[in-house]
Amino acid sequence: MEYRPYGRTGLKLSALGFGCMRFPNRGGHVDEDQTIEMLRYAIDHGVNYLDTAYFYSNGESEIVIGKALKDGYREKVVLSTKNPVHEPDGAKWRAKLDEQLRKLDVDRIDVYHFHGIGWQTWTEKLDVRGGPADQMRRAQEEGIIGHRAFSFHDAPENLLKLVDTGFFAGVLLQYNLLDRANERGIAYAHEYGMGVVVMGPVGGGRLAAPSGEIAKLLPHPVQSTPDAALRFVIGNPNVTVALSGMSNLQQVKENIATASDAAALSEADWQQIGRNLDEVKKLADLYCTGCNYCMPCPNGVDIPRNFQLMNYHRVWGLTDYAKGRYADLQHKKIGAETVEAWAAACIACQKCEPKCPQNIPIAKQMEDVAATLGS
């Protein structure tokens, strides 16, 4: 297992981290025996970064982790969790921190995050006098938390602003082969001296499906699409940790094998991957850029989503995933209403076509989508 510096903190973290969001379930609750076995196996085989949050696994994730870290395992890991309070009341934020310490049954959290923040939340709710940011500073001074961090789901340009505050030692964000929007921000945070942890390396399950096209994007042989996806994230030299939300022991073993064999890619390899991905993006944009100008459809068809799924099949080779998600569009919930949003519901009225800046023959393309993904 490779270990990388978490920014300037002095921590060395395993390239693979354990994302503690998808623990195995039994009877509506976390299967504690199976989960503890998985966590301890991962730790025994080199994984030293555990990432959880207050609400994960219906609020049970932190509790089970606390049990797994008994018998000397606490000293072997860097423990990370997240505070979900997004309001200016610093006392509420601190109360949540104290509750998490009790749930985890620890006296210190090594990396502590504001959960899922953006620039507006930071400026209006957190970085206010007597608010959560002040409480986070105080908790660090008391030794209750080791390093200040945030998880991020905002626009990429706002990531740069949050880095520039100088308040944080690390960031947790989304990044994968299908979504490179944060790539510049990752490099920026790394250059600033922050640790960078990536969630969703397999794209929320999209990259779990088989695809020969994805395997071709990397310069070295891969075993599977998830293997390629994990190697891509670990291969980025600006990434500290790639998190994987593992839900059974076999996944743990497979990901440890990949991470133990993966390494930061050479500059030449990285540039080649970038060129490959740029070509794929150009090809996808030929079919639809996702501008949404064609919407709304008077018959309820989700035109951009249908095109996106067709791109997963046609460009990325993720056919099984695309067909499964296409079927979901037959009964799409919009508020209290259920509509047929799949391409099969298109009546070829062509009212959308004059709105398309790429002059796509949408009605004909919807017919192709229905024939291909509905088969």
C-alpha positions in Angstrom: 0.0 0.0 0.0 1.3 3.4 -0.9 1.1 6.2 1.7 0.9 9.9 0.7 1.2 13.1 2.7 -2.1 14.7 3.6 -1.0 18.2 2.7 1.2 19.8 5.3 -0.3 18.1 8.3 2.3 15.5 8.7 -0.2 12.7 8.3 0.6 9.9 5.8 -2.5 8.3 4.5 -3.1 5.1 2.5 -3.9 5.7 -1.2 -7.1 3.7 -0.6 -9.5 4.9 2.1 -12.5 3.2 3.5 -15.7 5.1 2.8 -18.0 4.1 5.6 -21.4 4.9 4.0 -22.4 1.6 2.6 -22.0 -1.0 5.3 -23.8 -4.3 4.9 -27.3 -4.3 6.3 -29.3 -7.0 8.2 -32.8 -6.4 9.3 -32.7 -2.7 8.7 -29.6 -2.2 10.7 -25.8 -2.4 10.1 -24.6 -5.9 10.3 -22.0 -5.2 13.0 -20.1 -8.5 12.8 -19.6 -8.4 9.1 -18.7 -4.7 9.2 -16.2 -5.0 11.9 -14.6 -7.9 10.1 -14.4 -5.8 6.9 -12.9 -2.8 8.7 -10.3 -4.7 10.6 -9.3 -6.7 7.5 -8.8 -3.4 5.6 -6.8 -2.0 8.5 -4.7 -5.1 8.8 -3.9 -4.9 5.1 -2.7 -1.3 5.1 -5.8 0.9 4.9 -5.4 3.6 7.5 -8.0 6.2 6.6 -11.6 5.8 7.6 -14.2 8.3 6.5 -17.7 8.5 7.9 -20.4 11.1 8.8 -23.2 11.7 11.3 -26.0 10.4 9.1 -24.2 7.5 7.3 -26.0 4.1 7.6 -29.0 5.7 9.3 -26.8 7.2 11.9 -25.2 3.8 12.9 -21.9 4.1 10.9 -20.1 6.0 13.6 -21.3 3.6 16.4 -20.1 0.5 14.5 -16.7 2.2 13.7 -16.2 2.9 17.4 -16.7 -0.8 18.1 -14.3 -1.8 15.3 -11.6 0.5 16.7 -11.3 -1.3 20.0 -8.5 -3.8 20.8 -5.8 -1.5 19.6 -7.2 -0.6 16.2 -7.8 3.1 17.0 -4.0 3.8 17.1 -3.7 2.3 13.5 -6.0 4.7 11.7 -6.7 8.3 10.8 -10.3 8.8 11.7 -12.5 11.3 9.8 -16.1 12.3 10.1 -18.3 15.3 9.3 -20.5 17.7 11.1 -23.9 18.4 9.3 -24.9 21.6 11.2 -25.3 24.4 8.6 -26.5 27.3 10.8 -24.8 30.2 12.6 -25.4 28.8 16.1 -22.0 27.6 17.2 -23.4 25.9 20.2 -25.5 23.6 18.1 -22.4 22.7 16.0 -20.4 22.0 19.1 -23.2 19.8 20.6 -23.1 17.7 17.4 -19.3 17.3 17.7 -19.7 16.2 21.3 -22.4 13.7 20.3 -20.2 12.3 17.5 -17.3 11.8 20.0 -19.7 9.8 22.1 -21.0 7.7 19.2 -17.5 6.9 18.0 -16.4 6.4 21.6 -13.1 8.4 21.1 -11.7 11.5 22.6 -10.3 12.9 19.4 -11.2 13.0 15.7 -8.2 13.3 13.4 -9.8 15.0 10.4 -13.1 16.8 11.0 -15.2 18.2 8.2 -18.0 20.7 7.6 -20.3 18.4 5.7 -21.2 19.2 2.1 -20.6 23.0 2.2 -20.3 25.6 -0.6 -19.2 29.1 -0.7 -22.5 30.7 0.3 -22.9 28.3 3.3 -19.4 29.1 4.4 -19.8 32.9 4.2 -23.4 33.2 5.5 -23.7 30.3 8.0 -20.4 29.1 9.2 -17.8 31.8 9.1 -19.7 34.2 11.4 -18.9 35.6 14.8 -19.4 32.9 17.4 -20.4 30.4 14.8 -19.2 27.0 13.7 -15.9 28.2 12.3 -15.0 29.7 15.6 -16.1 26.5 17.4 -14.0 24.4 15.1 -10.9 26.5 15.9 -11.6 26.2 19.6 -12.1 22.4 19.3 -8.7 22.1 17.5 -7.0 24.2 20.2 -8.5 21.8 22.8 -7.1 18.8 20.9 -10.5 17.4 20.3 -10.0 17.6 16.5 -6.7 17.3 14.7 -7.3 19.0 11.4 -10.0 21.2 9.8 -11.5 20.1 6.5 -14.7 20.3 4.4 -16.6 18.1 2.0 -17.6 19.9 -1.1 -20.6 19.8 -3.6 -20.6 23.3 -5.0 -19.5 24.8 -8.3 -15.9 24.2 -9.2 -14.9 27.8 -9.1 -16.1 28.1 -5.5 -13.7 25.3 -4.5 -10.9 27.7 -5.3 -12.4 30.4 -3.0 -12.7 28.0 -0.1 -9.1 26.9 -0.5 -8.0 30.6 -0.5 -9.6 31.2 2.9 -6.6 29.4 4.4 -8.9 27.9 7.0 -8.7 24.3 5.9 -6.1 21.6 5.9 -8.0 19.3 3.6 -10.9 18.8 1.3 -13.2 15.8 0.3 -14.8 16.1 -3.1 -16.2 14.2 -6.1 -13.9 13.2 -9.0 -13.9 10.3 -11.4 -13.4 9.3 -15.1 -16.9 10.6 -15.9 -16.8 13.8 -13.9 -13.5 15.8 -14.0 -15.1 19.1 -13.1 -13.0 19.4 -9.9 -9.7 18.5 -11.6 -8.3 22.0 -11.6 -9.5 22.6 -8.0 -7.8 19.4 -6.9 -4.5 20.6 -8.4 -5.0 24.1 -6.8 -5.7 22.6 -3.3 -2.7 20.3 -3.6 -0.4 23.2 -4.6 -1.8 25.2 -1.7 -0.6 22.4 0.7 -4.0 20.8 1.4 -4.8 17.1 1.6 -7.2 16.0 -1.1 -9.6 13.0 -0.6 -11.8 11.8 -3.4 -15.2 10.3 -3.0 -17.1 8.5 -5.8 -14.2 7.1 -7.8 -16.6 4.7 -9.5 -19.1 7.4 -10.3 -21.8 6.4 -7.9 -21.9 2.9 -9.4 -21.8 4.0 -13.0 -18.3 2.8 -13.4 -19.1 -0.5 -11.7 -20.6 -1.7 -15.0 -18.3 -3.5 -17.5 -16.9 -1.3 -20.3 -14.1 -2.1 -22.8 -14.0 1.5 -23.9 -13.1 2.7 -20.4 -10.3 0.2 -20.1 -8.7 1.6 -23.2 -8.4 5.1 -21.7 -5.6 4.0 -19.3 -2.1 3.3 -20.6 -1.7 0.1 -18.7 -3.8 -3.1 -18.6 -6.7 -3.2 -16.1 -8.8 -6.0 -14.7 -12.2 -4.3 -14.8 -14.0 -1.0 -15.1 -13.9 -0.4 -11.3 -10.2 -1.2 -11.4 -9.7 1.3 -14.2 -11.7 3.9 -12.3 -9.8 3.5 -9.0 -6.5 3.5 -10.8 -7.4 6.8 -12.6 -8.1 8.5 -9.3 -5.1 7.1 -7.5 -3.0 7.9 -10.5 -3.7 11.6 -10.2 -0.5 12.9 -8.3 -2.6 15.7 -6.7 -4.9 13.2 -4.9 -4.0 11.9 -1.4 -6.7 9.3 -0.9 -9.3 7.6 -3.1 -12.3 6.6 -0.9 -14.3 3.4 -1.7 -17.6 2.7 -0.1 -17.2 -1.0 0.3 -20.1 -3.2 1.4 -18.6 -6.7 1.5 -15.3 -8.4 2.2 -14.7 -9.3 -1.5 -14.9 -5.7 -2.5 -12.4 -4.8 0.2 -9.9 -7.5 -1.0 -10.3 -6.4 -4.7 -9.8 -2.7 -3.9 -6.8 -3.4 -1.7 -5.2 -5.4 -4.5 -5.8 -2.6 -6.9 -4.5 0.1 -4.6 -1.5 -1.9 -3.6 -0.5 -2.2 -7.3 -1.5 1.3 -8.4 0.7 4.3 -8.2 0.9 7.9 -9.3 1.1 8.0 -13.1 4.0 9.5 -14.9 3.5 13.0 -16.4 3.5 11.4 -19.9 0.9 8.8 -18.9 -1.3 11.5 -17.3 -1.1 13.7 -20.4 -2.1 10.8 -22.6 -5.1 10.0 -20.4 -6.1 13.7 -20.5 -6.0 13.6 -24.3 -8.0 10.4 -24.4 -10.7 11.8 -22.1 -10.8 15.1 -24.0 -11.5 13.2 -27.2 -14.2 11.2 -25.5 -15.8 14.4 -24.2 -15.8 15.9 -27.8 -17.5 12.8 -29.1 -20.1 13.0 -26.3 -20.7 16.7 -27.1 -21.4 15.8 -30.7 -24.5 14.0 -29.5 -25.6 16.4 -26.8 -23.9 19.0 -24.6 -26.6 18.9 -21.9 -27.5 22.6 -22.3 -31.2 21.9 -21.5 -32.4 24.5 -24.0 -34.8 21.8 -25.4 -36.6 21.5 -22.1 -39.3 21.4 -21.0 -40.8 18.7 -23.2 -44.6 19.1 -23.5 -45.0 15.4 -23.2 -42.8 15.0 -20.1 -39.8 13.3 -21.8 -36.5 14.1 -20.1 -34.5 14.7 -23.3 -31.1 15.6 -21.8 -31.2 12.6 -19.5 -32.1 10.2 -22.4 -29.1 11.6 -24.4 -26.8 11.3 -21.4 -27.7 7.6 -21.0 -27.2 7.1 -24.7 -23.7 8.6 -24.3 -23.0 6.2 -21.5 -23.7 3.4 -24.0 -22.4 4.9 -27.2 -19.3 6.7 -26.0 -18.3 5.1 -22.7 -19.5 1.5 -23.4 -21.5 1.5 -20.2 -24.4 -0.3 -21.8 -25.7 -2.3 -18.9 -25.8 0.8 -16.7 -27.4 2.9 -19.4 -30.2 0.3 -20.0 -30.9 0.0 -16.3 -31.2 3.7 -15.8 -33.2 4.1 -19.0 -35.8 1.7 -17.6 -36.1 3.9 -14.5 -37.3 6.8 -16.7 -40.5 5.0 -17.5 -41.8 6.0 -14.1 -40.0 9.2 -13.1 -41.3 11.1 -10.1 -41.7 14.8 -10.4 -43.1 16.0 -7.1 -46.3 14.0 -6.5 -46.7 13.2 -10.1 -45.2 10.2 -12.0 -44.4 10.7 -15.7 -43.0 8.6 -18.6 -39.8 10.4 -19.1 -38.1 7.8 -21.3 -37.5 8.3 -25.0 -40.3 5.8 -25.8 -42.8 8.4 -24.7 -41.7 10.9 -27.4 -44.6 11.7 -29.8 -42.3 13.4 -32.4 -44.0 16.7 -32.1 -40.6 18.3 -32.8 -41.3 21.4 -30.7 -37.9 21.0 -29.0 -35.8 20.9 -32.2 -35.8 24.7 -33.0 -34.4 25.3 -29.5 -31.4 23.0 -30.0 -28.2 25.1 -30.7 -26.6 22.0 -32.2 -29.5 21.3 -34.5 -29.9 17.8 -33.3 -32.8 15.9 -34.9 -34.1 15.1 -31.5 -37.3 13.2 -32.5 -35.2 10.8 -34.6 -32.6 10.5 -31.9 -35.3 9.7 -29.3 -36.5 6.9 -31.5 -32.9 5.5 -31.7 -32.5 5.8 -27.9 -35.7 3.9 -27.3 -34.7 1.2 -29.8 -31.2 0.8 -28.3 -31.7 1.2 -24.6 -35.2 -0.2 -24.4 -34.2 -3.5 -26.1 
